[in-house]
Amino acid sequence: MKLRLQAHYLLSMVALGATWSAAALAQNAPAPTTGARAPAAAAVAPGMPAVVDPANLYSEAVSGRMSPAVAGALARVYVPNVKSNDVYVIDPATFKVVDRFKVGVNPQHVVPAWDLRTLWVANNAEGRTDGALTPIDPSTGKPGTAKSVEDPYNMYFTPDGGSAIVVAEALKRLDFRHPQTMVLQSSLATPQCAGINHADFAIDGSYAIFTCEFQGGLVKIDPVNRKVLGYLKLSKGGMPQDIRVSPDGKLFYVADMLANGVFVVNGDTFTEIGFIATGVGTHGLYPSRDGKKLYITNRGSNKMHGPPHGKGSISVLDFASRKVEATWPIPGGGSPDMGNVSADGKLLWVSGRYDNVVYAIDTATGAVKTIRVGTEPHGLTVWPQPGRYSLGHTGNMR
């Protein structure tokens, strides 16, 4: 194992040097000489791609840094509608619905694969046994044959890309599966994490933190050795939703729908260190393309099944100061839920969960365009997105 880690570290350093040289050439500047000091590479879990900039783990997901793997992908927004059991497809250039197709029961999220070549619709079939993952080919925008998978509420990927992590929410369990065939590899029980659903990963891939929606806390896991490292009960609130790591990897921001704000957690020590009030029904978290801001969706209701035209809004948090610098209300009320930022960073696309719409929000002004979709839109994804690989959800890109 020691030799393997040493070899992996050397490969990481080579990758870092290549990236630095490419960036220097792009700026018409010379690459660092032997005496120059390049940014230090962060040691990473075995098989995980190198961390290029330890000060900003989102550095490779900035606008323009598109992987060759997405070269043939159609520019589309894929919207899973939980109650109408279908996916609406929006052309972001025209803001028009250009396609729709049926999938499995209760589609919750559209998840980009680690290798960026497939989008997976997670149909968890709540209260039933016919859960499935429906693949979408990004080059055609069309679905393929669904794979039967037990209770796939959400899905992530190990940082090395070797396993998909299916979040079996109702079963309090994480299922590690082959990332293409979805054949089960192993399962990890999380008995003290009722409502396990959203996650993000440490900068070095050594751990992940998942939210426990119905237990008011978090669970920390080791994705390499596949074991639970501990549980954390949050101090107030009680319905944590999305979670995102800070650009430097030191802190995790946890949206809580009952607390109406974001908890700040030190991931390494697994301790709560602060709370930031945002708006009613805090739910989704999306970093800006430059890694400086965090867009926070406030769903407008503290209830799981809220009314339309609620007090929905978007809060804009500055990562450096940890302060909310702007709040954009949804005109006429709304229910902004899940989504992601456009490839160029100019629009935040999110579902309007209880208004059966999608919002395209200008990240410079907060102006909102609204597109009608199916019933109860949830975890939409924008595709393609910049980045070398996806850790899952609606595009946790690195």
N, C-alpha and C positions, 0 to 999 in steps of 0.2 A: 504493500500500500504506500509506503514511504517513497519508493522509487517511482510509483505511478504518479503521486502528487508532485514530485520534483519534475518529472517529465512534462506533466500538464502545466506547471508553472512556466517552464521554458517555452512551451508552445504559446502560452498566453503572452509572454514577453515579445515573442516574434510577431504575433498578431498585433500587439500594441504598436510596435515599431512600424509595421506596414501601414497601419491606419494613420499614424502621425505623418509619415512620409507623404501619403496620398493627400492629406489635408494641407500640408505645406505646399505641395505642387499646385493644388487647386487655388491657393492664394498667391501663386507666383513668388513663393518664398522658399529659400533653401531648407532642406531637411536638417534636423539637429546634427551637429558634428559630435565627435567622440566626447568632447568636453562639455557639450550642452546638457542641461538637465531636463529630461522628458518627465511628464507626469508619472508618478509611481503607479505601477499596476497593482490592483487589489488581487490577493489570492482568492481563488474561487473553488467551488465544489467540483469534484471530478467530472470532466466532460462538459462543463458549462463554458460557453464562450467568454472570452476575456472581458473584463470591465475596462472600457477605453478611458473613461474619465471618472475617477473615484469621487470627484466633487459633484458630478451630475450623472446619475445612472440612466437618465433619459437622453443622454447626448447623442445616441445613435437613432433616436426616434424623432429628431428635429425635421422640419419641413425640408423636402428635397432628398433626404437620404432613403431612397427606395431600394429595396432588395431586388436583385435580378429575378427572384422567385415570383414577384408580383407583376412582372413586365407585361403579361398578357391579360391581366385582370381588368374587368369592366369597372368603371367608376360607378359605384352603386351604394345605396343605403338599404340594408336588409332589416326588416321590422317584424319580429315575431309577435303574434297577437294571441295572448293566452286563452281567451274565451272563444274566438272564432277558429282556432286551430289552423292558422295559416300564416304565411309570410308575405308581406307586401314588399315590393321592390321599388325604390325611388331613384330616379335619375337626379343626382345633386346639381347638375347643370341647369335643369329646367324646373326643379322642385315638383315634378310630376310623378305619380305612380305609373310605372311602365310594365309591371307584371305583378302577379300574385299566384301563389300555389299552396295547396294543402300540404300539411306535414303531419306529425303525430299529435297526440293529445297533450294539451297545455304546453305549447312551446314557450320557454322562459327566456332563453338567451341564444344569440347567434355568436359562436365562439371561433375565432381564427385559430387554426392549427399552429403548432410550434414551428413547422416548416413553411408556413404561410401559403400552402398550396390547396388547402381545403377550408371551407367554413362549415362548422357543425351546428345544427339546430338542436338544442337540448330540450326534448319533449319529456317532461317528467311524469306525465299522466297521474297527477295528484290523486291519491286514494285508490289507484288502480295498479295493475301489475304489467301493463303493456307500455312501459317507458321505452324510448327509442332515441337514437341520434341520427338525424338526417343530414347527409353530406350535401353541400352545395359546391359546384364547380365555379370558381370565381371568373374563369375565362368565358363562361356562357351565362352565368347567373341562374343556372337551372339545378334542381335537386336531383340527387341520385337515390339509390336504394337504401332505405333506413336500416340501421343495425339495432337489434333488440338489446337494450341496456337497462338495468334495474335503476329506477328512480334518478335519472340524470337531471337534477335541478340546475346545476351549473357545471362548468368544467375548466380545469387548469392543466398545466403541463409542468413536469419537473424541469428544472433549469437546464439539464443536459438533453432534453427532448426525448428521453428514453421511455417516458410513460405519460399517458394522459391521466389526470386525477379527476375522476368523476365524483362530484359532490352529491352523495345520496342523502339529501336533507332529511327526509322522513325516517331514515334508518340510522341516523347519527353515525355516519360512516363515510370514509373516503375509499373509493375503489381505484386502485392503480391498474391501468389497462394499457395494452399495446396502442401506441398513438395512431396507427392506421386501421388495424383490424378490430380494435376495441375488445380483444380477447382479454379476460381477467388475468392479471398477474398476481395481485395480492390485495387484501383489504386491511384497513386500519380503523378500528372502532374508536369513536370519540364520545363515550357515554355521558360525559358531563357537558356536552355541547348540543343542546336541543336547538334545532333550526340552523345547523351549520350551513353556510351559504357562500360568502364572499371571502377572498383572500388576496394577500400580496406577499412577496418574497424578500428576504434579506438581500442586500447588495451582493453578497458572495454566494448566495444560493444555499446557505447552510441551514436555513429554517424558513418556514412560512407561518403566517398568522392568519387564522380563519375566524370569522365572526360567528357568534352563537346567538341568532336572532331571538330565540324564545327562552334564553337563559341569561340574557343581559351581560354577556361576557365574551371572552376570546379563548381560543385554544392555539397553542404554539406547537408545531410539529417539525420533525426532522425528516425532510423528504428523501434524503439519501439512505438513512437506516430505517426509515418508515416507522417512526415511533412518536408517541405523544411526549412533549417536553414539559407541558404544564398548562394550567388554566388560570385565567385572570377574570375576576368579577369587576365590572366597571362601577364607579362610585354612585352614579345616578342614571336616570333614564331607564333603559331596559330593553331596547330593541335595536341593537347595532346592525348596520346594513353593510355598505361598501367600506373598503379599507384600502389605503394607498400609502406607499412608502415615500418619504421625502427624497429629494434629489441626491443628498449626500448619504442616504441609507441609514441615518441615525434614528429617525422618528417614523412612526406610523400614525396616520390620521384615520380615525374611525367615525363614520357618520352614524348618528343615532336618531332614529325616527321619533322616539318619545322625548328625548332630551332636547330636541330642536337645535342640534349643534354637533360639533366634532370633538371627540376626545383625542388627546395627544398622548401617545404611548411610546416609551423607550423600548425598542424591540429587543435589544441585547439583554437588558435587565428584566424585561417583561414587566414593567411598572407603568402605571398611569401617572403622567406628570402635568397634565393640564386639560382645559376644556375651552372651546371657542364657540360662542353662540352664533348661529347663522340665521335660520328661519324655521318655519313650521314644517315638520316632517322631513328632516334631513335624510338624504338617501344615497345619491350617487356622487362619485369623486373622479375627476378627470384632469390630469396635468395638462397645461398648455404645451404647445410644441417646443417652446424654448426652455421648458422645465422651470420657469420662474413663478408661474401662477398655478393655483388649483381651483378648478371650477366645481362648485358644490351645488347639487340640485336639492331644493327643498320642495317636497311633494305637495305641500299645502294642507296636509291632514296627518294626524297622529294615528289614524285608523288604517288597518290593513286594507279595508275596502272603503276608501274615502269617496266623497261626493265630487262631481265635476265642478269646475270653476272655483276651486279652492284658492287659498292664499299662497299659490305656488310662486317660487322665485329661484333665481340663481345667485349665489354668493361667490365673489371672486376673492380668494385668499392669496396673499403674497407669502411665498414660502420663506423668504429671508426674515421678514418681520413677524410672521405668524399672525398677521392681522387681516381682517376682512376690509378690503379697500373699496368695494362696490357691491351693491345689491340690485339685481335687475328683476323687477316683478314681471310676471306673465300678464300681458294686457287682457283685462276682462276676467282674470283668474285662470288657474290651470293646475296641472299636476305633473311637473317635470320629474322624470324618473331615472331611466338608464340610457346610456348611449356612448358617444365618444366625440372626439374632436376631428375635424376634417384634416386631410393630409397637409394642406397648406396652413392650417391653424386658424383660418379666418371664421370658421363656423363651428359652433357646438351643436351637435345633433342629439336630441334626447326625445324619448317617448313621452307622450302626455297620457299617463296610465289610465286615468279615470275620465278623460275627455275624448278618447279614441282618436287622437291626433299625434303627429310628430311635430316638434318645434325645431327650426333651424335658427340658431341664435347668433347674431353677429358678435364676435368676441372683442370688437373694438368699441361698439356702442350699446350692446344689449338689445338691439332691435330684433324683433321676432317675426319669422314667417311660419305659417301653420299649414300642415298638409293632413288631410283626413285619411285615416287608415282603418284597420279592422278593430275588433273589440278587445280592449285591454292590452294595448301594446306594451311591451316590457323591454328586455335587454337587446336593443338594436345595436348593430355595428355598422360603421362606415368602412368601406373597403375600396381600394387598398389603403393601407396606412404605412408611413415610414417605419423602419426598424429592421433589425437582423432576424429577430424571432419573436414569437408571441408566447407569453406565459398563460394566456387563456382569457376567460371572461369575455368582454366585448372588445378586447384588444389591449392587454397590458403588455405594451411593446418595450423591448430593450434593444 
